[in-house]
């Protein structure tokens, strides 16, 4: 199974640290939407994002108005920011801060590959409930 996961890493251009995180945390056949979004936001691909002081107010607004699932850790850390940006994209929220627009673009380019890889992993594990 680990060889299969590594092939997904290569096929979807996913960092090996992210694949290890997915392998460790994707141990339950039944995960909520919140858990899946959280798993995607923990990807090492997003570790280079920064939480800037001038973004905090807008991130708070996005969290309160656009996020339908809880965000662990809040807006003050990279994982929380990434989670909020994923949910804001899904909600088609309008962003005002140029830095958030730029970061959202980066997150969207990467999260599509990550979610597709997650989908392939759960299909390979025959976890049909989680893949739906």
C-alpha positions as CSV (number, residue, x, y, z in Angstrom):
1,X,0.0,0.0,0.0
2,X,2.8,2.4,0.8
3,X,4.3,2.0,-2.7
4,X,0.9,2.9,-4.1
5,X,0.8,6.1,-2.0
6,X,4.3,7.0,-3.2
7,X,3.1,6.6,-6.8
8,X,0.3,9.0,-6.0
9,X,2.9,11.4,-4.7
10,X,4.8,11.2,-7.9
11,X,1.8,11.3,-10.1
12,X,0.2,14.4,-8.4
13,X,3.5,16.1,-7.6
14,X,2.9,16.0,-3.9
15,X,5.7,16.5,-1.3
16,X,6.7,13.3,0.5
17,X,6.0,15.0,3.9
18,X,2.4,15.6,2.8
19,X,2.1,12.0,1.7
20,X,3.3,10.9,5.1
21,X,0.8,13.2,6.8
22,X,-2.0,11.8,4.6
23,X,-0.9,8.2,5.4
24,X,-0.8,8.9,9.1
25,X,-4.1,10.8,9.4
26,X,-6.2,9.0,6.8
27,X,-6.8,6.0,9.0
28,X,-10.5,6.2,9.4
29,X,-13.1,5.1,6.8
30,X,-15.5,7.8,7.9
31,X,-14.2,11.4,8.0
32,X,-16.3,14.5,8.0
33,X,-15.9,17.3,5.5
34,X,-14.2,19.3,8.3
35,X,-11.6,16.6,8.8
36,X,-10.9,16.3,5.0
37,X,-10.5,20.0,4.6
38,X,-8.3,20.1,7.7
39,X,-6.2,17.2,6.3
40,X,-5.7,19.1,3.0
41,X,-4.8,22.3,4.9
42,X,-2.0,20.5,6.8
43,X,-0.2,19.8,3.5
44,X,3.5,20.7,3.5
45,X,2.9,22.5,0.2
46,X,1.3,25.3,2.2
47,X,4.0,25.7,4.9
48,X,5.6,28.6,3.0
49,X,2.4,30.8,3.4
50,X,2.6,33.5,5.9
51,X,-0.1,34.9,8.2
52,X,0.3,38.7,7.9
53,X,-1.0,41.1,10.5
54,X,-2.9,43.1,7.9
55,X,-4.8,39.9,6.8
56,X,-6.2,39.0,10.3
57,X,-9.3,41.1,10.2
58,X,-10.3,39.8,6.7
59,X,-9.5,36.3,7.7
60,X,-11.8,36.7,10.8
61,X,-14.6,38.0,8.6
62,X,-14.1,35.1,6.2
63,X,-14.1,32.6,9.1
64,X,-17.3,34.1,10.6
65,X,-19.2,34.5,7.3
66,X,-18.0,32.0,4.8
67,X,-16.7,28.9,6.7
68,X,-19.3,26.2,7.1
69,X,-17.1,23.8,9.0
70,X,-15.0,24.6,12.0
71,X,-11.3,25.6,11.6
72,X,-9.0,24.1,14.2
73,X,-6.3,26.5,15.4
74,X,-8.0,29.7,14.3
75,X,-6.8,32.3,11.8
76,X,-3.4,33.0,13.5
77,X,-1.6,30.0,12.0
78,X,-0.8,28.8,8.4
79,X,-3.0,25.7,8.6
80,X,-6.0,27.8,9.8
81,X,-5.4,30.4,7.1
82,X,-5.2,27.7,4.5
83,X,-8.4,26.0,5.7
84,X,-10.2,29.3,5.6
85,X,-9.0,30.1,2.1
86,X,-10.1,26.6,0.9
87,X,-13.6,27.2,2.4
88,X,-13.7,30.8,1.0
89,X,-12.9,29.5,-2.4
90,X,-15.7,26.9,-2.2
91,X,-18.0,29.6,-1.0
92,X,-16.9,31.9,-3.9
93,X,-16.1,34.6,-1.4
94,X,-14.7,37.9,-2.6
95,X,-11.4,38.9,-1.1
96,X,-10.1,42.4,-0.7
97,X,-6.5,42.0,0.4
98,X,-4.1,41.6,-2.5
99,X,-2.0,39.2,-0.4
100,X,-5.0,37.0,0.4
101,X,-6.0,37.0,-3.3
102,X,-2.5,35.9,-4.2
103,X,-2.4,33.2,-1.4
104,X,-5.9,31.9,-2.4
105,X,-4.7,31.5,-6.0
106,X,-1.7,29.5,-4.7
107,X,-3.9,27.4,-2.4
108,X,-6.4,26.6,-5.1
109,X,-3.7,25.5,-7.6
110,X,-2.4,23.0,-5.0
111,X,-5.5,21.9,-3.2
112,X,-7.0,20.5,-6.4
113,X,-4.1,18.1,-6.7
114,X,-4.2,17.2,-3.0
115,X,-7.9,16.5,-3.0
116,X,-7.6,14.4,-6.2
117,X,-4.8,12.4,-4.6
118,X,-6.8,11.9,-1.4
119,X,-9.7,10.6,-3.6
120,X,-7.4,8.2,-5.3
121,X,-6.0,6.9,-2.0
122,X,-9.4,6.2,-0.5
123,X,-10.5,4.5,-3.7
124,X,-7.4,2.3,-3.6
125,X,-8.2,1.4,0.0
126,X,-11.8,0.6,-1.1
127,X,-13.3,3.1,1.2
128,X,-16.2,4.0,-1.0
129,X,-18.1,5.9,1.8
130,X,-15.2,8.3,2.2
131,X,-14.8,8.8,-1.6
132,X,-18.3,9.9,-2.0
